Amino acid sequence: MAAPTSIQDPRRPEAWVWVYFATVGIVVALMMVFGLVMRLGQAGLIELPLTWFYQLMTMHGVGMVGISGVGGAAILYHFLSQHVELSRKIFIANFVLFLIGAVLLLGPSLLGSYAGAWTFLYPLPQNSGGQWAPSAAAIHLTGLALVGVGFLLFHLDNARAILARYGSLGNALGWPQLFGNSSEEPPPASVVAGTMVLIVNILGLVSGASIIVLSIVGILNPSFEIDALLAKNMIYMFGHVFINATIYMSVTAVYELLPLYTGRPWKVNKVFLAAWNISTIFVVIVYPHHLLMDFAQPTWLHVLGQVISYGSGFPVLVVTAFGALTLIHRSGIRWTAASGFLVLSMFGWSAGVIPAVVDGTIAANQVMHNTQWVPGHFHFYLVLGLVSMFFGFALHYSRGTGDSAADRVALWTYAIAGLGFTCAFLAAGAQSVPRRWAIHLEEWHGIALVGSVFGALVVVATLLLVVRIAVRARSVA
Amino acid sequence: MTIQATATLISFAGIALMVGIFLFVLARSGDEAAYDTVQPRAYSLRKQLFFILLAGFFIVPALTLRHLPYSPDGVESTVVDVTAHQWRWEISQTDFTAGESVLFRVGSADVNHGFAIYDDTNRVLAQVQAMPGYVNEIAFKFDDPGTYRIMCLEYCGLVHHGMLAALSVTDARETL
């Protein structure tokens, strides 16, 4: 295949995919503004009321995690439905449950001072020290449960459709090609990714739903006590898997779209299948790396957390990032803002794993845990990796008349400012600046100011892109 | 070199390397070549990378898992009880001498907190979670005299950032 002179993609997203993405655009932009306000507060440039910092933090966290799932689900639905018969009703139901859940999630923070953070670590939601009423926590957690139920339905429907087409999850993960001598074509990349995600996310969502229900019972009946360490395990199992799954869903955009811009096929081979199968197991069992400073846990779990951290994301990451670079290298790739964002997403994911793995090392975690090193590494993944996948997808399908200089300026602004923004977090973490502090010591203001400047540029670039995509998507749709 | 400095050096060097790799590929992307000449070389490189990562998968844990912070090292220590509250620290002893080994027994009276020991330059030296229903033991030796700060490193509500305490460590010769 030669480098393409024009991009032909007849797979137009259906209207509901655009509805999902309209929501993604609005929520991501709004939550970025919340994040910027927090950073400005940490830099000492604005004075936020204490309660509001932590309320914004809670809304920012839960809003970004939730909307990351929404964007990932939209992308996966679009590409997976090219290969299997998905239910549009379930897709709509997931969205409706998300909207109802979002109201219940954000309402208690906006109206009831709820600020339990998106991690809702037991027993903080029911034991706020007087900041919010237990009922606010119960409403928030009910919203979280509704969002979880929506995603559970979505993944169960994916499972139904995949089983109907491929007969078993093993077949959809390419086991006949991986372990046998099947000469049949392996399943497409989107089917493999969708299968992996439904396995890990159903497990994660069940864990999350269980601890959410237990927490609500604890709020309604304070004499009902939960083991705090068990609760923490269940929460991090759910949280880690869910946020990772957003990337695994969204990366299908890279598999399906990058070949159009390079004129080179993305081949699903044994290496690709092996990587996704290994990551299916590792992503589920890696979450103990969030609990390395919980000394009461058995030491073998800490060791597992570190060792699996080194293997968890690497198989899929190496195969994907290396595959993407191989596709691009000397391809004559057609550079647009869409292909630029898809490539940026590969950089964000590849580079973001480095500080993550460092923090997953017990010796480093002892001094890095819960410093701003942590938001540094996950913002690397999410700002430069995941949101870039969203932009790549949305720009590709809303191109209409093509790129403009404004798109390219926005792309480069977003890339450079995003790198500066995340590196400012990492640098602050290296200085031992704690995460989730409303008020910083004066000597920490400088690095927060640097982060704020880059953060503001990220917000400007995002707003510009969201508006341009919205205008063009309307004409395309 | 501190752990923070080592972690930062490794991470930023890695990120810079990734920037370099991506910029190199981007710069060469317009110099078209047939895919069947590019792919074999890339796959060969990927195989080498795989073996490097596989080696790292075993070597790095072997190097970094030798000294775990979880078990007290058997050294006779001063035992100090720490209870975290929203939003204050209750510490049974706050004055120590340089060179003294201390075993902090850390718990919580309400929600999760993080017991982090900072030096006088505001750098984290060690930390452990404080959790209701559990006592986490962390051994720490105060090498140098000075004022050490305790900060909370687990979000615990409205005054999380204000959960501070100080430990005073004097030169052993001054206490004679």
Interface residues (C-beta under 8 A of the other chain):
Chain A: M1 A2 A3 L50 T51 Y54 A115 A117 T119 L121 P123 L124 N127 S128 G129 Q131 D227 A228 L229 K232 R264 V271 M293 D294 F295 A296 T299 H302 V303 Q306 V307 Y310 G311 F314 V318 F322 L325 T326 I328 H329 R330 S331 G332 I333 W335 V343 M346 F347 S350 A351 I354 P355 V358 D359 T361 I362 A363 A364 Q366 V367 M368 H369 N370 T371 W373 L419 C423 L426 A427 A430 Q431 S432 P434 R435 R436 W437 A438 I439 H440 L441 E443
Chain B: T2 I3 Q4 A5 T6 A7 T8 I10 S11 F12 G14 I15 M18 V19 I21 F22 V25 L26 R28 S29 G30 D31 E32 A33 Y35 V38 Q39 A42 Y43 L45 R46 L49 F50 L53 G56 F57 V60 P61 T64 L65 H67 L68 P69 Y70 S71 Q86 W87 D110 V111 N112 G114 A116 Y118 N122 R123 V124 L125 A126 Q127 V128 Q129 M131 P132 G133 Y134 V135 N136 E137 I138 M151 C152 L153 E154 Y155 C156 G157 L158 V159 H160 H161 G162
